[in-house]
Amino acid sequence: MFQIKQFDIQKILITLIFTALGVVLPDAFLIFLAAINVLTIGIIHGANDLYIVSKIRKTTTKQHFGYLFVIYVLFVFVMVFALYRFPLCSLLLFVVISSFHFGEQQWYQKTIAKSAKVHFFYAAFGFMLFALLFFTNKSQTAHIILEITQEQPPGYLFDRFLIFSSGIFTIFLIIIYKQIKPQLFIQSIGFLSLLFLFSQTSLLWSFSVYFVLWHSLPSLKEQATLLYLHDSSPIRSYVKSAIPYWLLSLIGLTAAILFIDNEIISLTSLFFAFLAAITIPHVIAIFLMHKKYIS
């Protein structure tokens, strides 16, 4: 039986508060807060990917762990190269994979049987969230796409993306209605609060609130519970383990900021490109974790 958790109510209330802050606070201050939130909680929630993979593969020696580290770093560099060489395809891949990842994190319950249609539902929900975020911030989104891909998106793109994603989501909602019915009320209220956030605040602020509050914090809690089940303070153990990889990520981003010409690509666009580069290996690590500890 699905029960509404206290954190579900808190997320909705905090979202409304952050929406108000996004309206009244200066843009420069909001950009600073958004960057701090994503670069701390947002990045830390994915900083233990290497530990997750090593634990799943039962890596016990430093040498084997070093091999995994090299493979992981090379994978991130491949994604960075793909974003540089094939930016449009890479961004599309980022949206597709992130859509599934975000949808699964928000809707997953142990009572929902795993199946292809359920996975398509998760992806469809994530698609619709992206579509709403892009649609309500058309000019900012178009500018970032132009900077990263050097291609101007057509004006009708975001309208059609929203119509298409909403239609796909509705179809899969009907298909698995019985399985997700207990969640519909609280999820609907949460969705309305996110729609209000997206429509009233900037792209970066909207994304940061969703990414940190609705995705990163629940994911961090889940990872800590599964990976440090027998520790007295799982979250503290998780953060302690994640700090070295978090610092490495920040060093990589700082190097990119210093060496990339800001006249070619803005910090905001570089910021989203950086997230795209580290997201795909993170999604793979979480998929393996779910398969081992939850399946």
Beta strands, then each sheet from edge to edge (+ up, - down):
end
